[in-house]
Amino acid sequence: MTNLVSKTAIIIGGGLGGLSAAIALQQLGLNVSVYEKAKELKELGAGIVLSANAIKALEKLGVAEQVRNSGSPVKKAEIRTWDGKLLVNVPVHKQAKLYGTYSYLIYRPDLQSILYKNVKKGTVYFGKKLMRIETDATKIKAIFEDGEEVEGDLLIGADGVHSEVRRSIIGSTPSRYSGFTAIRGISNFEDDRFPVELGGGFEAWGPGKRFGFSHLGRGRIFWFSAINIPQGKMINTVDRKKTALEKLKGSFEPIEAVIESTNESDILLHEIFDRSPLKYWSKDRATLLGDAAHPMLPNLGQGGAQSIEDALVLSRSLEKYPDNVQQAFKMYEEIRIPRTSQVVRGSRAMARLMQLENPLAIHSRNLMLRAMPDTVQIKRLKWLVGHEV
């Protein structure tokens, strides 16, 4: 511990991963500074699901109770056909009993705000765009667009899918378009079939498209749609609400009503990408974390969870090797790369299953899902949501 108290950590990126890392490292006594490109904490975002593995990681950061109070437990989760027939009733109560907690859905900016309030005051600097990093045998330096230079013992790139730190460590690596574009929204909507007391909601899987609806807490709901479309075809859409209604026409109620209830300003549209897993994340005194290290598709709901797990494992590794940053990074990679690579691949495989277009393939998939017992459902994902850092 005493060796770590004198250490200075520079974190590039003030998102979920960067803030989680700041909390974890401050718990060890490190002097931490977070540099965020945005001018302020943004009040714009979608819902994020936090499975049992994420909640357990947040418990270790000391913020799980705040997250539970702000979010909504998932006590109902159904998968339906495009015309509303039940395919799967996810055994959420059995999973909660097995893992000791329900999954929670929370508004992403609320989660970011909770993490921000749990780092020491004065830790986060806004409006700081990284230009480059320089390193020598004993120190690493971050140089920002405004001319400021900051020196530390180690640097963590938690600067997202378009990471500048990643480029410094790895060079350019191509992103992979998922084959679908997402339209997402936040609204206030009530439906007797999905009461707010139960939390959770449903997904509907259609040919080449998918829609999900869930309670967010504080009276709000979150919805998303994933629509198979060539890259570049929908990204410049101006009227996102109209586009969503057109693309999801003919779906079972309440899908169109949910979209209708949403203000245009509360709807986001993004093309969805990931990257092939890397063999290493670190170079000299710099390493990567979260989307900067392992951008993944959202199909397993693990993007945020994996960055929080990264933060904890990285802090444990530095605790074990307080005088050898490179050795700590090596331990961090050995623990995290196999797991995150499996999640990246699993998310891709899940996308193929969810976004099927061929009627025969859809029919076969639906037969398989209907026949799957709860025990098999739980066993299939135990490696993922049953994991504890």
Secondary structure, DSSP 8 states (H G I E B T S, - for coil): -HHHHT-EEEEE--SHHHHHHHHHHHHHT-EEEEEESSSS------EEEE-HHHHHHHHHHT-HHHHHHHSEE---EEEEETTS-EEEE--HHHHHHHHTS--EEEEHHHHHHHHHHTS-TT-EEES--EEEEEE-SS-EEEEETTS-EEEESEEEE---TT-HHHHHHH-----EEEEEEEEEEEE----TTS-TTT--EEEEEETTEEEEEEEEETTEEEEEEEEE--TTSSTT-S-HHHHHHHHTTT--TTHHHHHHTS-GGGEEEEEEEE----S---BTTEEE-GGGT----GGGS-HHHHHHHHHHHHHHHHHH-TT-HHHHHHHHHHHHHHHHHHHHHHHHHHHHHHT---HHHHHHHHHHHHH--HHHHHHHHHHHHT---
